[in-house]
Amino acid sequence: MFRRKSSHTNQADDSASRDAKVSELRVALGPLSGRSLKLCTDVCLRRYLEARNWNLDKAKKMLEETLKWRSNYKPEEIRWHEVAHESETGKVFKANFRDRLGRTVLIMRPGKQNTSSPEGNIRQLVYLMENAILNLPEGQEQMSWLIDFNGWSLNTNIPIKTARDIIYILQNHYPERLAIVVLYSPPRLFEAFWKVVKYFIDSKTFEKIKFVYPNNKDSVELMKTFFDTENLPSEFGGKATLNYDHEEFSKLMAQEDIKTAKFWGLTR
């Protein structure tokens, strides 16, 4: 009895302590306005504190760097027509299903790489990240990634530098946004690329990356934990059919652009 009460008390104290940290971070950031104010909700501040193990100074520095990056890069102003050519082959797109917790799912097919522009690839992913976040259900802060290696080769692979830049942006400007990253049936050739790239990945993100193989029982069970096999495409061991229609997806994203502009108070 006493242990249980003590446990509940500790949890309450921990929650109160973290609430206090969020308040401290808000004060430390100073006055915010416009898009920065809209971005920096209490939930957002919690994600940055979590990413820096609740170290106030480190979280403040991280968030300030994000605010500076967003001020210059303006990810909320990227529109579909600017990145549509990157998506013609369906190399990255938002799935028409969600994971078991209702979270947005992004599907990536590196074997469908169709351009050699590092900046184009990065802007496309940032655009889709912003849209995925906007479509997360209330109470959910994270999304799932499914990466299909069918057709992948060293010829279709993005350069190491581009991969490093993408990882930097994701880890530093979208902290605690990934629930799981599934690398589905990567070929042995991928191991050489992975040996280099993994050193750019921090420990928190690294734990969320799962190598999944169709003939591995543990892999199959892991997929069932996160996804309903009825909705999951066969490319990832499910029963559904994966179809990417660029024209239809373009219509959808044009509508999403209207939603984005409205959310950020931008005129089109």
N, C-alpha and C positions, 0 to 999 in steps of 0.2 A: 504493500500500500504506500509506504513512505517513499519507496523508490519511484513509483509511478508519479507521485505528486512532485517529487524532485525533478523528474524528467520534464513534466509539463511546465514547471517553473523555469527550468533552464531554457526551454523552447521559447517561452514568453519573454524572458530576459534577452535572448538572442534576437528575437524579432524586434523588440524595442530598441536594442542597440543598433540594429541595421536601419531602422526607421530614423534614428538619430543621425546616422552616417549620411543618409540621403539628404536630410535637412542641412547638415554641415556642408555637404558638397554643393548644394544649391547656394548657400551663403558664400562659399568660397568662389564660385563662378562669377558672382556679382550680377548686376542687372542684365537681363536678356530681353531681346525684342524680336519681333517679326518671326521669321522661320526658325531661328535658333530657339526662341521661347516655345514655339509649337513642338519642336523636336524634343526638348528637354523636359519631358514629363517625369514624374517620380519613378515610373517603371523604367524609363530610359536611363536615368541616373543609377538605378539599381543594377542594370546590366553592365554599366561601366565599372561600378564598384566590384561586382562579381568577377568581372574579367581581370581585375587587378587585386583579387583576394581581399577586397574591402580596405585597401590602403588608400586613404583619402587623397594624398598628394599625387600618387600615381594615376588614380582614376581621374582627377582634375586635369592633369597633363594630357591624358589620353583623350578626354572629351574635348578639351580646348583644341587639340590638333584636329579632331573630327570636325569641329565647327569651322575651323580655318579651311580645311579641305572642302567642306560642303560649300563654303562661301565662294571658293575659287572654281570648283568642279561643277557645282550646281546640278547634282544628280536628279533633283526633282523637276528639272526643266528639260531633261532628255525626253524626246518624243519618239514614238514608234517609227515614223518615216525616216528618222536619222539612223536607225539601227536595223531596219527591216531587211536590208540586203544581207546582213550577217546571219539572218534567220531563215534564209530561203531554203536551206537543206534540212532545217529542223535540228540543228546541232545543239541548241539550248532553247527550251520553251517551258511554259507553265503547263503542268499536266491538267487534264480535265477530271481528275479525282484527287482526293485528299488522303492523308494517312489516317490511322485509327483514331487519332485525337483531333481530327478535323483540320490539320495544318496544311498549308500550301505545300505542294510538291513541285520541285523543279527537276526536269529531266535533261540530262546532258548526254550527247552522243558524239564524243570526240572524233570518231571515225567519219563523221559528216562534215568535218572542218572544210570550209569553202573559201576562206580568205587568208591573207598573210599579214593583215594589219593588226599589230599588237593593240593599238589604241581602239580600233574597231571592236575587237574581241572584248576588251575591258569595258567599254561603254555599253555594249550589249548586255553583259552580265550585270553591271551596275543598274541598268534600266530594269532588268527583270527582277533583281533583288528588291529594288524600290517597290515594284508592283506587287511582288509576293508579300512583302511586309504589309502593304496597304490592304491586302486581301486576307490577312490572318484573322481568324475568328476572335471575338472578344475574350480576353484572358489568356491568349496564346501569343508568345513572343518569338517562337522559333518555327523553322520550316525544315523540310526533309529534302535531301538531294539524292537522286538516283542517276548513277553514271553507267551507261551501257558501252562496253568496249568492243562491241561487234564492229568489225571493219577498221579498228584502230591499228595504226602502224606508226613507225617513227617518222614517216613522211607526212602523216596527217597531224602529228603531235605539235602542240604549240611550243615555242622556244622556252628554255629554262627561265630566261629573264622575264618573259610574259607571265609564266606561272608564278614566279616569285612576286611580281607586282600585284597580281590578282590576290595571292595569299595575304600580302601586306594590307591591301585595301579591306579584305574581308575580316581579318583579325583585328585591325585597328579602328575601322570605321563602322563595322557591323558586328560588334562583339555579342556573344551569347545569342546569335540568331540561328545557329545550326543545331538541330536536334540530333540528326544522324546524316552521315554521308556514306552512301553505299557504292563501293567500287565493285561492280558486278562482273565477275569472271574475267578479270584482267589477264592478258597473255603474259607469258614469261618475259617477253621483250620489255614489258612495262617496268619490270623490277629495276632495271638500270636507271630509268627516269626517276622512279620512286626513291631510290637510294640517295639521289641528289636533292629532290624536292622536299623530302620529309624533314630535312634540317631547317627549313624555313617555317615549319609549322610548330606553334607553341603546344605545350602539353595538354591544355584544355581542349583544343581543337583536335589534336591527335587522337584523343580517347574516343572521339565521335566518329572517326573514320573506320569503316568496317569493310574488310575484304570478304566478299561473299561469292561462294562457288556453288553452282547448282547441284553438284553431287555430294556436297557436304551436309550432313544432317544438322549440325549446329547452325550452319548458314541458313538453311531452309527454315528452321525454327525462329531464327532472328528476324527474318523477313516477315513471318507470320505475326510476330510481336508488334511490328510497326505498321504492317499493311494488310488489308483484306485481299486475299488472293483472287477474289471475284473481280475486284477492280484493277488489280495489278497486271500490267501487260506481260505477255508471255516472255518477252525479252528479259524480264526480271523474275521469271519463275511463276508467274501468275496465270490466270485464265483469260484475261482480257486481250483485246487486239490494240496495238499501238498504232495510231494513225496521226500523222501530222499533215494538215492541210494549210499551206502557207496563206492562201487567200482567206480562208475562214479565220485563221489565227490573227491575220492582219485586221480584219473587221472587229474582232474582239478587242484587240489592243488599242485600236482607235477609240473605242468606247471607254477603255480603261484610262486613256489619256485625259478624257473629259473629267473622269473621277479624280484623277491625280491633280489636275489643275484646280478643281473645286476644293479639294482637301487643303492644298497649300495656298489657296486664295490668289491664284495666278490668273491673269487674263490670257485668253488664247488669241 
